[in-house]
Amino acid sequence: MRSRSQAPRTPSDSLETGHPASSVKEGSRHLAARLDDAWLRFQTRLAIRRGHVVTVVPHTGYGTTSWVRVLARVVRSDPRDIGDSENGSKRPLTEGMRGWRNFTSAPVAHAAVRITVGGEVHDVEADRGGVVDVRIPANLAAGWHKVSLQSGESDVVEAPVQIVPDDADFGLISDIDDTVMVTALPRPFLAAWNTFVLNEHARTPTPGMAVLYERIVRSAPEAPVLYLSTGAWNVAPTLSRFLSRNLYPAGPKLLTDWGPTTDRWFRSGREHKEGSLERLAEEFPHIKWLLVGDDGQHDVAIYTEFAQRHPENVCAIAIRQLSVGEAVLAGGRSSDAGPTPGVPWIYAPDGAGMSDQLEELGIITSGPRPTELPGEDVPGGAD
């Protein structure tokens, strides 16, 4: 079966031709959007001259037994980044790129992408930033599966997707910066660090958090684990390598596009997190989420408001307390949590402290704690 769907379009120039969309006057759009389109046109022309090829970067998706959310990004990449690996197979683009190069790869605006799920073919369209984020009907059993993606004559790549059981009633949503990894950077510098410097060796895992998450997954083996961050899709491969190397459970990463929008200079990270939580509450109305974040940004306020709107979808809220030095770099601490009847809050500086409190609440099972986690490949390690 073949189906056709499109990502929602936003008024923008055709980045391949340089001609403005006929229904939008160039002067009526925000200066940030016009500058961003000019930069993307320059990137595209330069990439074509250098012989860069269209490449699909797969990300981990999720879904239910009746639908799947497929996530990917289409860019023009240097063929050397996807050359042959030692065993003769194609090396994924996610293994060949580091730091700033993830941001200099030209996205393919409105790229046509063919997705194969369970033997059925679906033709979809990326957005202006090359991001594929589509929900596709599917008939898949609970567990981990692979979907294949191709854009034009690009190599076919596979993206892992986690299908959540229909009777699942518990899941984990975790922040990344200052929650599972120690950032130790002033907030104004964080975006630049992520953009131009970051690789998976440049960050320190938060003490005890990987063991905590392993205990959570061991207590509820079929529970979905999602990582919600204000980071850009460009750094998803690096974040995936960090999580895998430090033995965090596999799971989708819900990131955001980077750069200006059609009406503002910068995207709102807070709006991204709030919208993602609302979407998950709608998609999985029977799941109670354990929300994990830190007290150095907006997590406390975001989780408070979500718990007040959807108390039936929150099992508990766990907040990592930053050290004095980390709090200074983060720009201070968030305000105290608001009233959330029936939703327990716990606070601790590390995973061990959270683990003890979650065990007291009965959210994770008691028993011997693992001293070492298995170092095997994770199903979601593709992105």
N, C-alpha and C positions, 0 to 999 in steps of 0.2 A: 504494500500500500504506500502511496505517496501523498503527502500533504504539504501545504504551503502556508507558512506563517511569517510574520515580520515583527522585528523589535519595533517598539514605538519610535517614530521619527521625531526629531526636533528640528525646527527651522534652521538650516545650515547650508553652507556652500557645498557644492559637489567637490570633494577634495581631490578627485582624480582629474577633473577638467578645469577646475578653478572658476566655473560659472556659478553665480549665485542662484539659489532656488527661485523660480519665477514668482512664487507667491509671497516672498519676503523681500522687503527693501533693505539693502545693506545698511543704510544709515539708521534704520530703526532698531538695529540690534545693539546689544551692549558692546562697548569697546573691547571688553575682555574676550567675548566670543569671536569678534572679528580678528583680534590678534592671535587667538588660539587657532582659528582656521588658517590664517596665513602661515603660522608655524607648521601646521600639519601638511599644508600643501608643499612647503619647502622640504619637510622630511620625506614626503612621498617622492618628489622629483629626484632628490639626492639618492634615495634608496634604489630607485629604478636605474639611475645612471651607474650605480655601483654594482648592479646585478643582483640585488637582494631579491629573494623569492618569497612568495606568499606562504605563510606558515601558520598553522593552528596551534595555539598553546592551550592544552586542555587543563581544566580545573575540576576538582572533585565536586560532584553534584549530589543531590538527594531526592527523595520522593516517597510515594506510597505505592501500594500494589496496583494503583490505577493511573498514576501519572509520575513523571520524573522532571525535575528541574535541571537542565543542562547548562553548565557554565564553561565558557572558554573565551579566548581572545585571539583575533586574527591580526597578524603583523607581517611586515616585510623584514626578513632576517637574512643575515649573512649566511650563505650556504656552509661556511666553515663551522658555524655553530651547531649544525645538524648533520655533521659528517658521520663517517662510520666509527663505531665504537670498537673496542678490542675484540669482541666476539663476531664482528662483521655486520652486526645489525645497525640500524640507524640510531644515532645518539639523539635523544629528545632535546629539543631546544631548551627545556628547563634545566638541563645539565650543562649547557654550554655557555650560559650567560650569567653575568654577575653584576651587582650594583647598578651603576649609572647606565650600563648598556641596555638594561630593561626599559629605561625611559627614552632612549634615543632610537629604539626600533620604531619605524613608522607604522601606526595602526592602519588597517585597511578599512576605510569608512564604508558602511553598508555592504560589507562583503556577503556574498551568497555562500551559505554553508549547508552542506548535506550531512544530516545526522541519521545514523542507523541505530535503532533501539529495538532489541528483540526481533530482528529480521525485518522491521518495517522502516521505510525511508521517509524522512521528513526534510523538506527544504525550508530553511529559515534565513533570516537576514540579520546581520550584526547591526549595532547602532553606529553612530558617527565616530565613536572611539574604537571601533573594532570589537567591542564586547558583545559576546553572545550570552544572553540570559533569557532562556525560554522555558516554558512549561509545556511538556509534550505528553499526550495520552500514551499510556503504556500498560502492559499486562505482565508484571514481573513479580516474582516471589520475593519475600523479605530476605534481606541479606545484601551482599556486595555483588555488583554487576559491572560490566564494561559497556560503554556506548562508543561508537566510532564516529569521527568527524573528519570532513574534508572540505576544503574551499578551492574550487576550480581544479587545477592540476596539482595541488599541494599533496604532500605525503598524507596518507590516512593515519590519524592518531587515535588513541583510545583514552577515554576519561572514565575514571571510576565513579560509580554512583552508589550511594547507600540507600536501599529501600527499607523504610521503617515499617515494622509490622503493624497491622491494622489495630491490634490490641495493645500497642505500646502506651504506657501511661507515665513515663518518666524520661527526661532527657537533660543534657548538660549544654549550656550556652556559656562560653568563656570569652572574655576579653583577651587581648594578646599583650600589648605593651604595658609593662609594669605589673602584669598579672602572671603570665607564664614565662616572660623574659624580663630581665632587669634592664631597663632603658638607660637610666643614669645620665640623661641628657636634658638640658633646658628645653621646654616644649617648643620655643620658636625655632630651635635647631633640629628638631626631630624629623621634620619632613625632608630637610636637606640631607640629613644623615641617611635616611631610608633611600633617598633618591640616588645619591652619588657614591656612598661608601659601603653600605650594608652588604655583608655576606653572612652566611649562617655561622661562621666562626667568630664574628665580631660582637656577639651578644652572649650574656650569661643567663642560663635558665634560673628561674626563681627557685630557691631551695624547697624541696619537698613537693612541688606542684605536680611533677610527672608521676610520682608515686601516688599522690592523692587521686589523680585522674585514673590511674590504673586500678585503684581500689574501687572507684565509682563504677568503672566499666565491669570489673569483676563482680560487683554486687548486682548489676543490671546489664548483662551481656548484650542485650538487644537495644539498649538505649542509644539514641543518636547523640553524637558529640559534634557541636558546631562551634567554630571560632569566629567571633564577631569583632571586627576591627575597623577603625577609620583609615587603615592603610589602603594604598592604591593596588589595583589589580596587577600593576607592573611588578610589584614585589612579591606576588603570591608564590612564585617558584622558590624564592629565597626563604620565605616563611615556612614553606612546606619542608624544605631541607632541614631547617632549624628544628621544627617539631619532630621530624623523623629521627634526626641524629640524637635528640635528647629524649627519645622514647615516649613522647606524648601519644595518646590514642589518635588514630586516623579519623579525619572528619572534614566536612566541607568548611571552607573559609569564605565568609561573607564580607567582601571588601567593597570598595567603591571606586568609581572612576576618578581620575586625577585632573586637576586644573579647573579653569573657569567654566561657568555655565552660560546660558543665553541671557541671564539677567544679573549675574554677580561675578565678582572676581574669583571667589573661592567657594567650593562646595562645603556644605555643612556636615561635619562628621557626626554631630549630635542627631541631626535629622536622619542620617543614614542608619544609625543604630536604632532610633525610635521606629522608623519605618520597617526595618528588618524584624524587630520584635513583634510588631503588629501583624506582619505577614505570617510569621511562624505561629502566632496564636490563632490566626484564621485557618492556616493549613493543617494544623494539628490541634484541634480544639480539646482533645481528650488528654493531652500530654501536660504534666506539671513539670516545669523547668526548674533546674537548679541554676541560678544566675550567679556567675563568678566574675568579679571585677576588682578594681582597686579604688582607693579613696583620693587619688591624685588628679582625677580629671572630672568627667561628668557621669561616671557609672552610678554613683549613689543616687543622684537625682533622676537619671533615666530609669533605673530599676525601681525606684520608689513610685514614680508615675505609672510605670507599666503594672506594678503589683496592685496599685490602687484601681486601675482600670480593669485588670484581669486577675483578680486574686485566685480564681479557679485554675489559672495556668501557671502558678508559681508555687513550687515546693518549698524553696528557701532561697535566701540571698546570702552569698558569702563574699565578704570584702577583704581584700588583702590590705593591711595597714602598711603604708610606706614608712621607711625610716625618716628621721628628721632631714637628712641630706637629700633623700629622694624626693621628699615633699617640697623642699625648697626648689629643686630643679623642675619639678612638675608645676610650680606656680602656686603651691599651697594645697590644702586638703579640701575635699568636698564637705559641704555642710552635712549635718546629721540626717539620717533617714527620717522621712515623714511617717505618719501613721499608716500602718499596713496590717489591719486586723487579720489574724490567722496565718500570717507569713513570718516565719522566724528569720532573724538576721544574725549572722555570726561575723566576728572580726578576728583576724589573726595576721601576724606578719609573714607567715610562711605556710606551706602545705601541711606540715605536721600539725600545727595548731588548728587549722581548718579540719583536718582529718579527725582529730579527737572530738571536736564539737559536732561534726556531722554524724559520727558514730553514736554520740549521745542522743541525737535526734532520731536515730534509726534509719537515716538516709543511706548510709553505707553499713555493710555488715561487719561484725567484729571478727577477729581471727588474726593469725600471724601476718605481719606486714611483710611485703616483699622487700628484700634487700637489694635485688638486682632484677631488672626487667629484661625479658627476652629481646635480643637484638635482631629480630627478623624484619623483613620488608613489610611495610604496612600497606593495606589495600588502597589507601588514599594518597600514596606517595607520588602520583603522576604529575601533579601540578607544581 
